[in-house]
Amino acid sequence: MNIDYLIIGQGISGSFLSQELESAGLSFIVIDEVRQHSASRVASGIINPVTGRRIVKTWMIDELMPFAWEAYNKIGSSLGIECISIIDNIDFFPTPQMRLAFLNSIQEDAQYLSLPANENDWHPTLNYDFGYGIIHPCFLVNLQSLLAAYRKSLLNKNILREEYFHTNDLIVNADNIRYHDIVATKIIFCDGIESQHNRWFKNLPFAPNKGEVLIVEIKDLPAKNILKKGISIVPWKENLFWVGSTHEWKFENDQITIGFRQKTEAQLTSFLKIPFTVMDHWASVRPATLERRPFAGFHPQYPSIGIFNGMGTKGCSLAPYFARQLADHLINKSKLSPEVSVERFRNVLARSGP
Ligand SMILES: Cc1cc2nc3c(=O)[nH]c(=O)nc-3n(C[C@H](O)[C@H](O)[C@H](O)COP(=O)(O)OP(=O)(O)OC[C@H]3O[C@@H](n4cnc5c(N)ncnc54)[C@H](O)[C@@H]3O)c2cc1C
């Protein structure tokens, strides 16, 4: 079978990249092994315009947010689902210092930040001592619906193979690649943390980051806002909320831990005045990078082998935008942003390969 592209992975990266290629009329096959707890399937789906303890604007957010809104609405309408909504992130200050940091940030740039008219209005439901601020607008992406619906559409077109991709079976020729019965002009790895073991890209500065979450039933909590005080409580579905997460740079494995569950249950008990029940507990590893920037482009010595990865903590906003950029690069030979192009690692990549 001859195709233009072979894509490995149907997380948020592989989904958007393949969708861009499809829109351009290019042929492709996606290979994705079913993994219930891949990063994209465990993520809460928040696109937050500010970040960090100093509450500064997220990198490129003024371009990423409008792009994401359009991209999720476009893919959603093609699949017959709604997969993005606007939501407020209510940031309950855990300390007086954090309140001060928020007030300082408003003075510097109030584009996404505001204070409530009455900061006591959450007291019937929540315990908090130092007031709160509002981050608006945030977006909430329903990744579970999106990935499932997109997967189904690929399966219906017979262009998704639900199997493990074995790198050792890949044959790389001068102007194409062969994998079993598939001959493609290029292969693009969108395989999340797996790329750190991939013989062509293992020298890229990946910095995997583990996160654990609880799925919690909170019957009396309106599913209207993201509520944050140390942990985030994010509307998930019906009475269920996504509660998390950790950001661990050092970890032994990708499994759930009793420590996280106990600590998070204690945080919820002290934050909520209403009952809750833990329904599930997940863990996954984010494909983060040392410089906190994605990896996109082609291996300098093996131009038929590409990567679209390194989305870190912000796959929901970065993947749609840079998937379009990578597709434009392939179709129109336009340049990739230097911050994401793997060209910046030409020297380290030259030391990798078969
Ligand atoms: C707890 C947690 C919370 C998060 N919350 C957010 C959030 O709110 N907002 C946000 O923007 N980001 C969030 N993230 C980060 C986000 O999940 C990632 O940036 C994003 O999912 C990465 O997507 P990806 O497609 O690159 O990789 P992945 O989601 O890991 O997808 C890779 C895919 O490749 C497949 N695969 C890998 N190897 C093979 C193989 N050999 N053969 C076949 N298939 C293979 C896997 O099965 C998987 O489907 C969160 C992450 C975690 C862990």
The ligand as an SDF file (V2000), in Angstrom:
LIG
                    3D

 53 58  0  0  0  0  0  0  0  0999 V2000
   -2.4580   14.5370   34.4510 C   0  0  0  0  0  0  0  0  0  0  0  0
   -2.3030   15.3610   33.2150 C   0  0  0  0  0  0  0  0  0  0  0  0
   -3.0530   16.5130   33.0380 C   0  0  0  0  0  0  0  0  0  0  0  0
   -2.9040   17.2880   31.8930 C   0  0  0  0  0  0  0  0  0  0  0  0
   -3.7130   18.3730   31.7350 N   0  0  0  0  0  0  0  0  0  0  0  0
   -3.5830   19.1290   30.6070 C   0  0  0  0  0  0  0  0  0  0  0  0
   -4.4330   20.2390   30.3900 C   0  0  0  0  0  0  0  0  0  0  0  0
   -5.3410   20.5260   31.1710 O   0  0  0  0  0  0  0  0  0  0  0  0
   -4.2450   21.0020   29.2740 N   0  0  0  0  0  0  0  0  0  0  0  0
   -3.2680   20.6930   28.3450 C   0  0  0  0  0  0  0  0  0  0  0  0
   -3.1360   21.4230   27.3670 O   0  0  0  0  0  0  0  0  0  0  0  0
   -2.4610   19.6290   28.5260 N   0  0  0  0  0  0  0  0  0  0  0  0
   -2.5950   18.8450   29.6290 C   0  0  0  0  0  0  0  0  0  0  0  0
   -1.7800   17.7660   29.8060 N   0  0  0  0  0  0  0  0  0  0  0  0
   -0.7150   17.5330   28.8270 C   0  0  0  0  0  0  0  0  0  0  0  0
   -1.2650   16.8260   27.5960 C   0  0  0  0  0  0  0  0  0  0  0  0
   -1.9000   15.6710   28.0160 O   0  0  0  0  0  0  0  0  0  0  0  0
   -0.1350   16.4960   26.6240 C   0  0  0  0  0  0  0  0  0  0  0  0
    0.5420   17.6700   26.2470 O   0  0  0  0  0  0  0  0  0  0  0  0
   -0.6970   15.8690   25.3590 C   0  0  0  0  0  0  0  0  0  0  0  0
   -1.6800   14.9340   25.6700 O   0  0  0  0  0  0  0  0  0  0  0  0
    0.3600   15.1780   24.5470 C   0  0  0  0  0  0  0  0  0  0  0  0
   -0.2990   14.6110   23.4400 O   0  0  0  0  0  0  0  0  0  0  0  0
    0.4560   13.6970   22.3940 P   0  0  0  0  0  0  0  0  0  0  0  0
   -0.5240   13.3270   21.3620 O   0  0  0  0  0  0  0  0  0  0  0  0
    1.7100   14.3790   21.9530 O   0  0  0  0  0  0  0  0  0  0  0  0
    0.9320   12.3980   23.2240 O   0  0  0  0  0  0  0  0  0  0  0  0
    0.0370   11.2300   23.8280 P   0  0  0  0  0  0  0  0  0  0  0  0
   -1.2320   11.7130   24.3430 O   0  0  0  0  0  0  0  0  0  0  0  0
    0.9280   10.4870   24.7650 O   0  0  0  0  0  0  0  0  0  0  0  0
   -0.2820   10.3100   22.5800 O   0  0  0  0  0  0  0  0  0  0  0  0
    0.6440    9.4040   22.0490 C   0  0  0  0  0  0  0  0  0  0  0  0
   -0.1390    8.2720   21.3930 C   0  0  0  0  0  0  0  0  0  0  0  0
    0.7970    7.4170   20.7370 O   0  0  0  0  0  0  0  0  0  0  0  0
    0.4630    6.0760   20.9980 C   0  0  0  0  0  0  0  0  0  0  0  0
    1.6860    5.2810   20.9010 N   0  0  0  0  0  0  0  0  0  0  0  0
    2.8700    5.5500   21.5100 C   0  0  0  0  0  0  0  0  0  0  0  0
    3.7820    4.6320   21.1260 N   0  0  0  0  0  0  0  0  0  0  0  0
    3.1550    3.7990   20.2740 C   0  0  0  0  0  0  0  0  0  0  0  0
    3.5710    2.6310   19.5550 C   0  0  0  0  0  0  0  0  0  0  0  0
    4.8280    2.1810   19.6090 N   0  0  0  0  0  0  0  0  0  0  0  0
    2.6760    1.9960   18.7780 N   0  0  0  0  0  0  0  0  0  0  0  0
    1.3990    2.4450   18.7000 C   0  0  0  0  0  0  0  0  0  0  0  0
    0.9410    3.5320   19.3530 N   0  0  0  0  0  0  0  0  0  0  0  0
    1.8240    4.1890   20.1240 C   0  0  0  0  0  0  0  0  0  0  0  0
   -0.1470    6.0990   22.3970 C   0  0  0  0  0  0  0  0  0  0  0  0
   -0.9770    4.9900   22.6040 O   0  0  0  0  0  0  0  0  0  0  0  0
   -0.9050    7.4110   22.3900 C   0  0  0  0  0  0  0  0  0  0  0  0
   -2.2310    7.2370   21.9260 O   0  0  0  0  0  0  0  0  0  0  0  0
   -1.9410   16.9310   30.9150 C   0  0  0  0  0  0  0  0  0  0  0  0
   -1.2130   15.7610   31.0700 C   0  0  0  0  0  0  0  0  0  0  0  0
   -1.4000   14.9650   32.2060 C   0  0  0  0  0  0  0  0  0  0  0  0
   -0.6110   13.6840   32.3400 C   0  0  0  0  0  0  0  0  0  0  0  0
  1  2  1  0
  2  3  1  0
  2 52  2  0
  3  4  2  0
  4  5  1  0
  4 50  1  0
  5  6  2  0
  6  7  1  0
  6 13  1  0
  7  8  2  0
  7  9  1  0
  9 10  1  0
 10 11  2  0
 10 12  1  0
 12 13  2  0
 13 14  1  0
 14 15  1  0
 14 50  1  0
 15 16  1  0
 16 17  1  0
 16 18  1  0
 18 19  1  0
 18 20  1  0
 20 21  1  0
 20 22  1  0
 22 23  1  0
 23 24  1  0
 24 25  2  0
 24 26  1  0
 24 27  1  0
 27 28  1  0
 28 29  2  0
 28 30  1  0
 28 31  1  0
 31 32  1  0
 32 33  1  0
 33 34  1  0
 33 48  1  0
 34 35  1  0
 35 36  1  0
 35 46  1  0
 36 37  1  0
 36 45  1  0
 37 38  2  0
 38 39  1  0
 39 40  1  0
 39 45  2  0
 40 41  1  0
 40 42  2  0
 42 43  1  0
 43 44  2  0
 44 45  1  0
 46 47  1  0
 46 48  1  0
 48 49  1  0
 50 51  2  0
 51 52  1  0
 52 53  1  0
M  END
$$$$
